[in-house]
Structure formats: structure tokens, C-alpha cells
Amino acid sequence: MARRPDGGPPRWFSPLECGGAGGRIPGAPTLLYLPGIDGVGLGLIRHHERLAKMFDMWCLHIPVKDRTTFERLVEYVERTVRSERSRAPDRPVYLVGESVGACIALAVVARNRDTDFVLILVNPGTSFHRSQLQSLSACLDLVPDPFHLSTPQFLNFLAGNFMKMRPTSDGAGQALSEITTGLLPSLMYLADILPKESIVWKMKMLRTASSFVNSRLHAIKAQTLVLASGSDELLPSREEAERLNGTLQNCRIRHFRDNGHKILLEDEFDLATTIKGAGYYRRSRQTDFVSDYLPPTPDELEKAIDRDRVLTYATDPVMLSTLPDGKIVRGLAGLPREGPVLLVGYHMLMGFELGPLVTGVLRSTGIHIRGLAHPFLFSKSSEQLMPDSSAHDLHRIMGAVPVTPVNFYKLLSEKQFVLLYPGGAREALHRKGEEYKLFWPEQSEFVRMASRFGATIIPFGAVGEDDICDMLLDYNDFLKLPFYDILDKRLNEDGLKLRTDFTGEIKNQDMHPVVLTPKVPGRFYFVFGKPIETRGREKELRDKEKAQHLYLHVKSEVESCLKYLKEKREEDPYRSILHRLLYQAAHGSDAEVPTFEP
């Protein structure tokens, strides 16, 4: 499919790895891949196997000597989109476009505003007029015909001939030589696929496509994800992603600092993981965080573990559980193995316990915990405030969903293990001196929902935040700083207001920064309390007074778990990391470090 002429017009093909729907998720949406300048259509070759389980995938192949215009390519893709829309009107159509393919995708969306699209734009060619390619494309016609673009003569011509040009007042010859020298690796890739006349044609198409699309960006309202390489040799993709993010109405971006223009072919990049992490996978008109969720792959789980590897190593978490007879044991033997289960507990400062808790339980038992999380983790404005827009992606990959009654209902109805923090952001962002204090509403929030599905409630406690850091500045300190109110407004402007019917501290679920000072690490301790059954008690717990009594019992159990851990950790001879390091030096780095007797 490379330089060998294959004739015929542009056409779709489905990769062999995608053959058959046996391993595909029911109701999978259609994904159309629109290739970059090479036109071959094999840009997703590293991703076929994973994407084939999530999508009905088709790739566009544009033969090497084909001269179909940009407008005709747009019309060809449009016909396919209309066909897919008539076949599955309630599913979105995914368009994954690379450089010029991204321009085709944008043009299709601009001309078909009533279709439900999800756009994935990879180093889009909309920046052509601000790229080095524009300068180079004007000179390609000067390349002598006997030379193919991949020959040493042509490369010498690019790198050297412009140096021999008569200097101009603005140094254009030297500047062009510097441009071509930087582009050589990517040009060699293109030259190996396309002859000179094809590259000239593609450059002209890219110029036309960029102009066409940039004049119509205002018309595009589709859900859009821009993937930008920080080391793109052909296009200023990082800057273009920021421009599109500010221009398109429903756009988010993901930056990949160390990747080049052909990011889809690079080893460290996984398109399926990126789509999942951004929250862009859906099978209907609206994202369903429960039914559209895909469990983490082994590689994704390893990434989640790697993210918290330093914290886990430094704190060496101890996990305890309570058997039905009330006996506390080390390990997770006391956790039920079948849902629905509702884990209710104390939210450590900054949510430090989340990573070790979720990944530790999953690795030890195979139980996948789904957390009900603050809407801040899912909003576009929060991404824009973060140094890395993908900061919350692993939370979504590991199963976090926005905390809403609907999501709570759906998770329990599917017999999931659900993680709930009644104290919410107020507890996780507590003030100085408030560690291990519960900020729960006075009235029951979860008991009747749990009883409706016969869920087992597991109260739990987690301690150790005061063993790894001290709080230097809390919310009260920030309020004293000039102009902090501006940051406070930005942090919470898009956040869903939780518990609007409450007053005082419980109503305060806003996000805000804290400043911490590290300490020589101690240890994290978790204890899961005695399971509380609600199965068969639905009618009983419809009574508000009885539901309230059980709610207060669960709260009391969480407080007891915290008290137990704070007392027992004083008996742990290996509470300090220094003592644990000495133990592992003597018994091996993989040895399980002892703790107190439960």
C-alpha cells in the first residue's frame, strides 16, 4: 500500500484485526479513520486490536497516485457518515483525523451539524499557514525531476542548495535551510511512501483544506478532542491545540510533550487509553459513566500503580478487614466478593488514600471499586487550571464517576463495589487541626438507596496523612491573601453545586488549594469494618427514623475504625520508613513488613 501504485479511487477498508464482531462491545459506535499526508490509512495499525473491541472501525485509503480533490474527499466521507447515521441513528460517529485528515473531519462536521459526531484530531493541519511546511511546499517544484525525494541528492539539495542561494536582506535563504534541516526526518518518512508529484499534490491539498476549515470553525459544535505532539517536526501542533481549544465550543486538548508528528505510530502512545481517559467514549447521544465504562486493561492498571508508586513505597499501606464474627485480620478476607457493596469512609487530606486503596484492593482481590467523585474532576475548566490537562484521566480510567443520584443508582443496580465519602471535598480539604474529623450531613444520604438494592455497607477508616505531611496553609490562610477570591471563583465556576439544601460547613464542597510541608514518611493504615447487611430491610428502612438510626450507626463505625487505627499504629515497630528500610535490607526488598497484631 506504499509507493507501489494500486490504482482506483479512495476507499474504505476494515483491518484484519477488526474482522467480525465477536469481541466487539454491543452497540459499539462507528469510527472512521482519515489519514494524514501519506494517505495510506495504516496510521492506526498499532491500535487496531484494542480499538476493534470499542468501535466498528473503518480506515480511509487514498491511493498514491490518486488526485481526488479535498472537496471530493469531504463528500465521500459525508456519504459514509450518512449511511452510518441511517443504520444507527442513536450512536455517535467518531472521526479520527490526522493532519490533513483532521481538516477533512472538521469540514464534514461543519457541513453536517445535525449529526452526532465525536472528533479526535491528531496534530491537525489547520495550522498549515503558520507552519514550516508552507515555506517548504513553495519550493518543492524546484526539485529536479530525476531525483526522488528520498535520494541523497534531494536531501543534499534541501540541506545545502539553499545555503548557496545569494543572501537576501532578510536572510531568507539561511532561514529556509534551517527549516528543511529540521524537517528531514519527517520528509524521509513521506518520501518513502509518496513520489515527488504526490507530495506536491498533498501540500496543495493541505493548503486548501486549512483555509476552508479555518473559515468554518465557528460552525463546529461537536465534541472534540485535540491530541497535540510537543515535538511535531511538521506543524506547530501544541500552539494550534490551544487555539482550537479557545475557538471550538466543545473542545478539550491533550498534550504529548515528547512525541513527534507521527504520534499514532510511536510505542508509548495508546489511542484507546487516551479516549477513555478524556471521558470521550460513549455509545449513545450522552455519556453514560456507568454503562459506557470499560474496565482498565493490565497496562492501564500498571500506569495507575506507577502514578502512586512513590507514595505506596513511602507509606507501605497496611490493610485490615473485619470478618463477619467481628475478628479483625490483616488482609482483605473480610471483604465480600459479590456486590452490590457500598464502602463508606473517611476521606484523607488531598485524597492521598485513593490510589493505594483502589489499586491495592484490585490487585489483591480482583474487586474493582468505582468511586463517586467530585464534579471538579470532570470539568473542562479544571483541566485548564492544571499544569497537565490529563491530570485526572487515570481517575476516569480506574472508574470514577461524578457523584450524582443517577450514577449512584446505576452502580448499585449493576451490583458494583461503590466508594462513597459523605464528607466530600470539605473532608479532603480540611483545615489545620481537623484531621480525622468527619464532616457528614446530619441526615441520611445513602442508607435507603443501599437498602433498595440490598447492598452490603462496609464502613472503613484510613489514617496516615499526619505521618507524611503538615499543613502550612489552609483555606482560612488563603482567604487572607489579596486577590485570592479571583482564583477561588475560577476553581469553582463550573463545579456542580452539591448539597444545595444544606447550610454551613456541610454545604461547603468547593475546591481550593492547600500548601503542605513533607515529613519523614510514616505509614498508611486501612481497616474495613464489620459488614452491615441491608438485604431484606428495604421496607424497614423506608422509615426515615430507622434509616437515620442506621446512618448514625455507620458513621459511628467509621469513627471507631479511625480511633482503632490511631491507637494501634502506636504499637507498630515499623511505622517509620527508616525501620521498614532496615527490615527489608535484612529480609529482601520484596518481603512483607510486619505490623501490629490486630
N, C-alpha and C positions, 0 to 999 in steps of 0.2 A: 504493500500500500504506500510505499515511499516514492522514490523518484521513478519507478517503473510505471509508464503510462498505463492506466487501467480503463480509460475511456468512460463514456457515459456521463449523465448529469449527476448532480449531487443526490445523495440517497442516504436513508437511514439503515443502520444495522444494529442488531442486538448482540452483544458479545456472547461467546460460547459459554462463559461462566454464568451468564444470566439466563440460560436456556431453561424453560419450564418454570412453573410457578410453585413447584413442590415446597421449596424452602422459603418462599416469599410470605411476608406478613399479609393476612387477609385485609383487603381494602387498600392495598398499597397504592400510592399516587404514582402518576407517570412522571419520569424525569427525562428531559431532553437535553443532551449534551451538545453544545455548539462550540466547535474547536477554535483555536487561535489561528495565527497567521499560517501555520503549516497546513491546516485543513484536513489532516489525515483522520482525525476522530478517535485517536488512541490515547488522548490525554488522560483518561480515567483508568488506564489499564491496570494500575496498581490498586484501584479502588473497586474494580468490577465485582469481586466476590462479596464484599460487605454491602455495597450499595444495592446489589441484586436482591438482597433479603428485605430491603426497605422500600424499593421502588420497582416499578415496571420501567426499565431503563432502555433508552434508545440513543444512539450516538450518530451524529451527522458526519458523513464522509464527503469531502469535496475533492474530486479527482485532481491530480497535479496540474493537468493542462486545461481544466475547466475554466471558463471565463464568464460564469454566471455573475451578474451584477449584484451589488448589495441589495438593491430593491427587490430583485427576483428571489434572492435567498430569504429575505424577510417574508415575502409572500408564500414561499414554500413551507417555511416553518409555521406560518399562520394556518395554512390548510391542515397541517398535522394537529395543531392545537385545537382547532375547531372540531376535528374528528374525535380527539380525546375528550373534549368537553361534552360532546353529544353522547359518548359512551359512558362517561362517569361524571355527570353534572355536579355532584356534590363533593368531588375531590379537587384539590388544587393541582395545578400543573407546574412542575418545577422546571425552570430553565437555568442550566448551569452554563455560563458563557465565559470564555477565556479570551482576553484581549479583544480582537475584532468580533469574536463570538459573543462577548458581553454587549457590544454595540447592537448586534442583531437581536439579542434578547430584549434589550431596552426598547428598541424600535417596535418589536412585536407587542410588548406590553403597552406602549404609548398608543398604539393603533387599536388595541382591544381592551378597553378599560372595563368592560363588563365581565371579563374572565378573571377567575381567582388564580392568581399567579404567586409563586414564591421564587424570587430571583436570587441566584447565587452568582455574584460577579467576581471573577478571579483576575486580578490585575487588569481592570477594564481599559479598553483602548480609547476611552473618552478623553484621555489626556494627551492624545497624539500631537496636538498642535503646540503642546508645551514640552514635548519630548525630544530627545536626541535623534529619534528616528526620522522626524520631519526634515532635519538638516541632511541626514544621510540619504533619504529617499530621493531628494532632488538630484543627487549625484550618481545614482545607480545607472542611469542611461549612459554615463561616460565610460562604464566598464567595457573594454573591448570584447566583441562577441566571441572570439576563440576561447576566452577564459571562462571557466565555470567558477562560481562564487567560492567553491571550496578549495580551489587550487592555490598553491603557494604564491603564484603570480598575482592573483587577485588580492590575497591578503597583504602582500607586499605593496600592491597598488594602493590599497586603502591606507595602510600604515605609513607608507613612505612618499607616495606621489604628492599628497597634499603638502607634505613638508617642503617639497621642491617648488611649490607654487610661489609666484612672486609675492612677497609680503605686501599686505594692504594696510591701509591706515588703521584699520580696526583689528588687525591680526586674525582675520577670518581663516586663513589657511592653517595656521597653527592650531586654532580652536577646533577646526574640523578634524585635524589629525588626532587630537586628544579624544574627541568624541568617538571616532572609529576604533581607536585602540581599546577603549573601554567596552565597545560593543562586540569585539571579535569573538568571544566565547559563544554568545548567542547567535551571531551571524553564522558561525561554523555549523551550529545545530540546524539552522534553517537551510543553509546551503546543502547540507547532506540530504535534505528532503526535497527541496524545490530547485529547479533550474532558475537561471537569472530572470528570464521573462516572467516566470510565475511570481517571483518575489516583487518585481516591479509592479505587477498587476495587484498583488495583495497590498502593497503600500498605498497605491492609489485608492483601493477599496477602503482601507483603513482611514484615509483622509476624508473620504466621502462619508463613511459611516460615523465618524466622530462629529463632523459638522451637523449631520442630520439629527443625531441623537441629542447633542447638547442644546439644540434649539427646542427640544420637546421634553426636557427633564421635568418641567413643571407639571406635565400631564400624568406623571407616573406616581401612582399611589400604592402600588403593590408592595407587599412585604419583601424587603431587600436586605441581603447580607453581602457586604463587600469584603473580600479577602485580599489583603494588600501585603506584598513582599517588600521588606525593608531593603533588600539588596537586588532589586529589579534592575537589570542592565539595560532594558529597552525603554521602559516607561517610568515616569515619576509616580509610582503607584501609591506610595504612602501619602503623599500630599493630595493625590486625586481622591483617595478614600475619604479624607477629611472634607474635601469639597463636596463630594456626593452626600456625605452624612449631613451636611448643612443644607443641601439643596433638595434632596428627596424627602418626601413627607414621612415615610415609614422605613427608615434605613438604620442599620447598625453595622459596625465595622469590626474586623478582627485583623490585628497587625501581626506579621511574622517577620521579626527583625532580621533573622539570619538567612531567610530563604530568597531564592532568585526568581526570575521571571517564570520559569517552568516549575513552579512550586508543586503542581499536581504530580510530577514525576519524581519528586525528592522523597527520600526514605522516611524522614521524620514527620512528614505531614500526613494526616488522616482526614479525608473529607467527611466521612460519616461521623466521626467523633466531633468534628468542628460544627456540623449541622446540629447534632444533638446538644452539644454544649451551649450553643447560642439559643437553644429553645426554638429552633426553626423546623422541627419535624412535626408534621401534622397530617392527618388523613381525612380531614373534613374542613369546613369553612372556618372553624375556630379551633385553636389549640386546646386539646383536652389533656391536661397534665397527667391524668391517670391512665386513660385508655391508649393514648399515643406514646406512652413511655416505653422505652426499650432498655432492658437491664444492661448494666455495664459488661463489656467484654473483659476477658482476662487482662488485656493490655490497658484498658481504661481503669480497671481496678488497681493495677500496678502504678499508674500515674497518680491516682488518688492517694495511694500509700506513700509514694515518693514525695508528694507535696507535704505530708506531715511526718516524713521520716525523721527529721532532726528533732521535732517536738516529741515524737514517740520514743526515740532513743534517749533523749534527755530525761524524760519523765517515767519511762518503763512502767506503763499502766498496770495496776493490779485490778483484776476483775473478779468480783464475788457475786454469788447468786444465792437465793433462798429456796430451799426445797419446800414442797407442799406441807411437810411436817414442821416447818419453821427453822430447820437447821441451815446455817449459813456455811457455804463451802466455797473454796477457791475454784474458779472456772464458771462456766455458764450452764451447768447441768440443770439449774433451777428454772431456766427459761423454757416456756412452752415451745414446741416445734411446729405447731399449726396455728394459723390465725383464725379470726381476727384478734390481734393483740394491740393494746394501747399502752405504750411506755410513757409515763408521766414523771417528770423530774425537775431538778434544779438546773438552771442554765448558767454555766460558769461564765466568768468575765470573758468577753470577746468570743464566747462560744469555743473556747480552747478545747473543750472535751469532745466536740462533734467529730473531728476526724478520727481520733483513736477509738471512739465509741462505735461509729458506723462501720469503719473498715475492720476493726478488731472483731466485732460480732460476726460480720460476714465471713471473714477468714476462718474463724473458729467453728462456726456452726452452720454456715451457708444461709443464715437468716438475713434477708435483705430489708433493712429498716428504711422506711420512707418518712422523711421529715416534713412537718408543716412549718414553713419558713416565712419570715417577714417579706412583704412585697418589695422591699428595697432591693432584694437580691435579683429581682426580675425586671426592674425598670430601666429604661434607656438612660434616664438622667443619672442614675447611679453609676452606670458604665462610663459615662463621660467624665465623672468625677474621679474615677480610678486611674492610677498610672497605667494599668493594663486593663483593657476593655474586657478581657476574658477572665477576669479575676474570680467571677462567680460561676464559671462554666462547669467546673468539676462538681459543684453542689448540685447542679441540674442533672449532670450525668449520673450522679450517685442517687438520684431520686427525690430531691427536694421539690416541693410544690408550694405555691402560695397558700397561706393559711386562710381558707375560706370554708364556710359550712358545706358548700357543694363538694369541694375536694375532700374534706373530712368524711363526708357521707360515702363518696365513691370508693375511697381507700378501704374503709371498713366493709363495704358491701363486697369488695373483691378479696376479703379475708387477708389483708395485708398487715404487716407489722408497722404501726404508725407511731412516730415520735412527736410528742406534744410538750411544749413548755408553756404552761399557763402564765408564767411570769414574763414571757416575751422579751422584747428589747429592753424594757425597764430593768429586768433582772440581769441581762447580759451586759448592760452598760450601766451598772450600778455606780453609786458614788463611793467615796472613801468611807471605810468603816462599815460598809453594808454587805461585805462578802458573806455568803451562805444565808442571806435573808431572803425569804420568799415574798414575791410581790404578786400574789394571786388575787383575782377578784373575790369579793365576798360571796357571790352567788355561783352556783354550779354552772359550768360551761360545757362539760363533756360527758357527764355521767349518763344522761338519758340517751344521748347518741350512741354511746358504747353499749348500753343495755339493749337498744333496739336491734343490734346485730349479735348480741350475746358475746361481746368482746371480753377478753381477759385483760384486766388492768394490772400493769406492773409498775408500782412506784419505785423510783430509784434515786440515789444520791451520787454526786460526783464532787470530790474535793481535791485540792492541789493548786488552785490558782495562786494562793498566797505563798506557795512554796517555789514559784518560778518568777514572780514579779511583785513590785509595789506600785501603787498608783501615784503618779506625780501630779497629774492634772485631771480633774473630773469635770463633769458638766457645769457644776457651780463655778469652777475656776474659769472655764471658757466664757461664761456669761459676763465675767468682769472684763474681758478683753474688748478693746474697741473694734467695731465693725464685725464682731462675731455673728451678729444677727443676720448678716448677708449670707455667710456660709450656712448658717442654720436653715435659712429659707431654701437655699439651693439643695441641701441634703434631703429635705422633706417635701419639696413642692409637688412631686409626682407620686409620693407614697400614699397608698390607700390608708385612710384613717380608720384604725382599728378601735373597737370598743367605744364607739361614739356615745353610747348610752351610759358610760361610766364617768366618774369625776375623779379629781385628784391624781395621785401617783399612778393608779391602775390605768387611767386613761392615757397617760403619757407613754406612748410607744414610739416616739420619734427617735431617729438615728442621730448620733453625734459622736465626735472623736473623743478618745481618751489618750493620755500620754502615760506610758509605763516605763519603769526602770527595772532591768533584769536582775535576778538574784542567782546565786549558785543553785542549780535546779534540785528540787526535792523529787516528789513522786506523785503521780495521779492515782487516785483510788476510786473505784466504782463498786457500788453494791446494789443489786437488783432485789427489791423486797419480795415478800411473800405474795404470790399471785392472788388477785381478787377477782372472783368469778361474778359475771353478771348474767350468764346464760340462765334462762328461766325466770329472770327477775324483771322482765320488761314491764309487766303490768304494775308490779310493786313500785318500780322506780319512776313510773309516771307521776306518782305523788311527789309534789315539789319538796315536801318536808323530808321524805325518805331519801330522795335524790340528794338533797342538801346534806343530809347526815352522812351518806356515803362519800360525797365530795370532801367533807371535812375530815373524814377518816383517811382518805387518800393523801390529803395534804399533811395530816399528822404523820403518816407513814414515811413520806418524803423527808420531813423534818427529823424523824427518828433515824433514817438512813444517814443523813448528814451528821447527826450527833454521834452515831456509832463510828463512822469513819474518822471523824476528828479525834475521837478518843483512842481508837485502836491504832491509828498511824503513829502515835507516840511510842507504841511498842515495837515498831518496825525497825530492826537494826540496820536496814538498808534503805532507809528513807532518803538519805543523801546520795547524790550521784557519785560522790567520791568513794563511798563504801561499796557501791554497786560495781564500780570500775575495778576495785581491788578484788572483789569476788569473782568477776569474770576473767580477770587476769590469772587467777588461780585455777578456775574450773572451765575455762573456754568461753569465747565470746558469744556462743550460742546457748550457753547454759541459762536456764530459767533462774532468776534471782529470787531467793526466798523472801517471805514477808512475815507479818504477824500471824499467829494462829487465829483463825476466825472464831 
